[in-house]
Amino acid sequence: MKNKLVLNKELYSYSYIGQAIMVYKRLTDISVIEDEKYWICEFDNCKYGIDRTKKEFENLDKMYQKINQSLANEVLAEVCEMDLYKFETLIVDLFAKMGYGKLQYESHVTRKPGDDGIDGIVTADKLGFDSIYIQAKSYNDTSVGRLDIQKFVGALAVQGAQKGIFITRSIYTKEAIAFVERNLNYKIVLIDGNRLADLMIEYELGVLTQYIYQVKQIDRDYFSEE
């Protein structure tokens, strides 16, 4: 006769099921039935237990993600309030934090005629190999469309380059994203406002670490019998 364990899908992920069912200290083969709200796990002649510690870790991870998302929203709001000069400085600082090499970034005010479409050049490493061209748009409420990306690709072609990074504080239209995905001759990385905020958090630009928690677990090897 089969036993049955019912798990609420809002509380337990599919990957968690393997941790939830134990058979004399080893995992058993199980069949999982999915309905709208529950994972229904059926198994033969076994005992099972739910690892409550893992559940607590999942809750902690969800809280961490929620805090980070709130922080990202705050960061993006601050970035959108920056004037053009401060936004350009942010780009220079971010690439430095990310470990890129020499960055040549020309202000929109001092750019030479005919340089439309290229705001700066960054090297992929500190030795100066492999130049990557940068275009930044300080849009807040206007989406970056396919035409903007096409102009950038055209500017890359004039420079004889194939790699570029396009940065905006807003978002990209579906047409712009599709154009980049189809254009295999050029490697274009699109960074929108949300991705920009995430990178600033990841590389600790404009943010400070407030708390650090160390989560420890038991060392089974220490207590195991040799």
Protein Blocks (a to p, Z undefined) as FASTA:
>chain_A
ZZdddddfklpcfklmmmmpcgehiacdddddddfkbccdddehiaddddfklmmmmmmm
mmmmmmmmmmmmmmmmmmmmpcfklmmmmmmmmmmmnopacdddddfklpcehiaoiabd
cdfbfnopaiadddddfbfklccdfklmmmmmmmmmmnopabdcdddfbdcdfklmmmmm
mmmmbccddddfklmmmmmmmnogoiacfbdcddddddfklmpcZZ
